[in-house]
Amino acid sequence: MDQPVDLSGAIVNDNTFKISIARIKVTITGIRPASPACSITPGVNFFLTDAVANPGQYFTADGSSGPGAGIGDWQGGKIEFRSSPNFDQTPCLNKTISLRYTAIAP
């Protein structure tokens, strides 16, 4: 991960009404295999950027008539290694990072 990696996804709306989301909050929930030297604490080994809709707009998903029928897209989040010549990222190499995406209402 020499450069920031873009994050994006789908919003599945099982409600019968349209939903609007101002921001998708991104958090690291785990690293496998676990390594005490590779931290999930924000800013220690990784920087995360939440996905934020353009000013005055929202990520939306229309209401659905059945489970999973209302779908919308989001993009704009990022994950990247903390970059510093004095910081060793070796303990984080070849790990699987689990992320949680949380919808934040307007």
C-alpha positions as CSV (number, residue, x, y, z in Angstrom):
1,M,0.0,0.0,0.0
2,D,2.4,2.6,-1.2
3,Q,-0.4,5.0,-2.1
4,P,-3.8,5.6,-0.6
5,V,-6.3,2.9,-1.6
6,D,-9.8,4.1,-2.6
7,L,-12.8,2.6,-0.7
8,S,-16.3,2.4,-2.1
9,G,-19.3,0.2,-1.7
10,A,-23.1,-0.3,-2.0
11,I,-25.8,0.9,0.3
12,V,-28.6,-1.6,0.7
13,N,-31.8,-0.1,1.9
14,D,-34.5,-2.6,3.1
15,N,-36.8,0.2,4.1
16,T,-39.8,1.2,2.0
17,F,-38.6,4.8,2.1
18,K,-35.6,6.6,0.5
19,I,-32.6,7.1,2.8
20,S,-30.0,9.9,2.7
21,I,-26.5,9.5,4.2
22,A,-24.1,12.4,4.7
23,R,-21.0,10.4,5.5
24,I,-19.7,6.8,5.6
25,K,-17.5,6.5,8.7
26,V,-14.6,4.0,8.2
27,T,-13.0,2.2,11.1
28,I,-10.5,-0.7,11.3
29,T,-12.0,-3.5,13.4
30,G,-9.2,-6.1,13.1
31,I,-6.0,-7.3,11.5
32,R,-5.3,-10.9,10.7
33,P,-3.1,-12.6,11.6
34,A,-2.9,-10.5,14.7
35,S,0.3,-8.7,15.5
36,P,0.8,-6.5,18.6
37,A,3.2,-4.3,16.6
38,C,0.5,-3.6,14.0
39,S,-2.1,-1.4,15.7
40,I,-5.7,-0.7,14.7
41,T,-5.6,2.5,16.7
42,P,-6.3,5.4,14.3
43,G,-3.2,7.2,13.1
44,V,-0.7,4.6,14.5
45,N,-0.1,2.4,11.4
46,F,-2.9,3.5,9.1
47,F,-4.8,6.7,8.2
48,L,-8.5,6.4,7.2
49,T,-10.5,8.9,5.3
50,D,-14.3,8.8,5.6
51,A,-16.4,9.0,2.5
52,V,-18.2,12.3,2.4
53,A,-20.8,13.3,-0.1
54,N,-20.3,16.5,-2.2
55,P,-21.4,19.7,-0.5
56,G,-25.2,20.0,-0.5
57,Q,-25.6,16.3,-1.6
58,Y,-26.0,12.9,0.0
59,F,-25.4,9.3,-0.7
60,T,-28.9,7.9,-1.3
61,A,-30.7,4.6,-1.7
62,D,-34.3,4.5,-2.8
63,G,-36.9,2.5,-0.8
64,S,-37.4,-1.1,-1.6
65,S,-40.4,-3.3,-2.2
66,G,-38.5,-6.3,-0.9
67,P,-35.2,-7.2,0.9
68,G,-32.2,-5.7,-0.8
69,A,-34.1,-4.0,-3.6
70,G,-33.1,-0.4,-2.7
71,I,-29.4,0.0,-3.6
72,G,-27.2,3.1,-3.9
73,D,-23.4,3.6,-4.2
74,W,-20.8,5.5,-2.2
75,Q,-17.2,6.3,-2.9
76,G,-14.5,8.7,-1.5
77,G,-13.1,6.8,1.5
78,K,-9.4,5.9,1.7
79,I,-7.0,3.8,3.7
80,E,-3.2,4.3,3.7
81,F,-0.1,3.4,5.6
82,R,1.3,5.9,7.9
83,S,4.3,7.1,5.9
84,S,7.5,8.0,7.7
85,P,11.2,7.1,7.1
86,N,11.6,6.6,10.8
87,F,8.6,4.3,11.3
88,D,8.8,0.6,10.6
89,Q,5.7,-0.9,8.9
90,T,7.1,-4.4,8.6
91,P,4.8,-5.9,11.2
92,C,1.8,-4.8,9.1
93,L,2.9,-6.4,5.8
94,N,0.9,-9.3,4.4
95,K,-2.0,-8.7,6.8
96,T,-5.8,-8.8,6.1
97,I,-7.5,-5.6,7.4
98,S,-11.1,-5.8,8.4
99,L,-13.1,-2.5,8.0
100,R,-16.5,-1.4,9.4
101,Y,-18.5,1.2,7.4
102,T,-21.1,3.2,9.4
103,A,-23.7,5.4,7.8
104,I,-24.0,8.8,9.3
105,A,-27.3,10.6,8.7
106,P,-27.5,14.3,7.7
